[in-house]
Amino acid sequence: MKTPSFLTDSASHKLRREIALALAVKIALVVAIKLIFFSDPPSKTEVATRVAERLVGGAQATTEFQPQRATQELEKP
């Protein structure tokens, strides 16, 4: 590939080095973000255990909001 006449050998070399460095930094950032924010998905048994604990009323279940039953409203005179 023929380089443009306005780029000398040293300028062309600097440009290639700068582009390579920019690509290396971007790839490193993408890999770091992947490692930090995306982990392996939980196993199906782990998910099933967590759901069962929430449904049964395990220690993590919150009881702050308890909806009123519709029959209580009908019983009011």
Residue pairs with C-beta under 8 A, 6 or more apart in sequence:
3 12
7 15
53 59
53 60
53 61
54 60
54 61
57 63
